[in-house]
């Protein structure tokens, strides 16, 4: 699965995913900061969702950094 077309489509998929997430985050920031018509419970819900995702990302990143120290396959050459 390390051929060139799969690498290109994988990279394009990540680019689209990150672009979509950035667009949603931008809209959420707009809704929280500028839009006065949004109810408070919607604003709290958006903060909870994005805050929860950020905390999950940090916990996975921390676990990976800890596991990297004791990875027995770290120095294996392909």
C-alpha positions in Angstrom: 0.0 0.0 0.0 3.0 2.3 -0.3 2.5 3.1 -3.9 2.3 6.6 -5.3 -1.5 6.9 -6.0 -2.4 5.8 -2.5 0.0 8.3 -1.0 -1.5 11.1 -3.1 -5.1 10.2 -2.3 -4.2 9.8 1.4 -2.6 13.2 1.4 -5.5 14.8 -0.4 -7.9 13.1 2.0 -6.1 14.6 5.0 -6.0 18.0 3.3 -9.7 18.0 2.8 -10.3 16.7 6.3 -8.2 19.4 7.9 -9.7 22.1 5.7 -13.2 21.0 6.8 -12.3 21.0 10.4 -10.7 24.5 10.1 -13.9 25.8 8.4 -16.1 24.3 11.2 -13.8 25.8 13.9 -14.0 29.2 12.2 -17.7 29.1 12.0 -17.9 28.0 15.7 -15.7 30.9 16.7 -17.9 33.3 14.7 -21.0 31.8 16.3 -19.5 32.2 19.8 -18.0 35.6 19.4 -20.0 37.6 16.9 -23.5 36.1 16.6 -25.7 37.5 19.3 -28.7 35.5 18.2 -27.2 32.1 19.2 -28.7 30.8 22.4 -26.4 30.3 25.4 -26.9 26.5 25.4 -25.7 26.3 21.8 -22.6 28.3 22.7 -21.9 26.1 25.7 -22.5 23.0 23.6 -20.0 24.1 20.9 -17.4 24.9 23.6 -18.0 21.5 25.2 -17.6 19.6 21.9 -14.4 21.4 20.8 -13.0 21.4 24.3 -13.6 17.6 24.6 -12.0 16.9 21.2 -9.0 19.0 22.2 -8.6 17.1 25.5 -8.9 13.7 23.7 -6.3 14.8 21.2 -3.9 15.9 24.0 -4.5 12.6 25.9 -3.7 10.5 22.8 -0.7 12.6 22.0 0.6 12.1 25.6 0.1 8.4 25.5 1.9 8.1 22.2 4.9 10.1 23.5 5.1 7.9 26.6 4.8 4.7 24.5 7.5 6.0 22.1 10.1 5.8 24.9 9.7 2.0 25.3 8.9 1.0 21.7 10.9 -2.1 21.0 10.6 -1.6 17.2 11.9 2.0 17.2 15.3 1.1 15.8 14.2 -1.6 13.3 15.2 -0.8 9.7 12.8 -1.6 6.8 
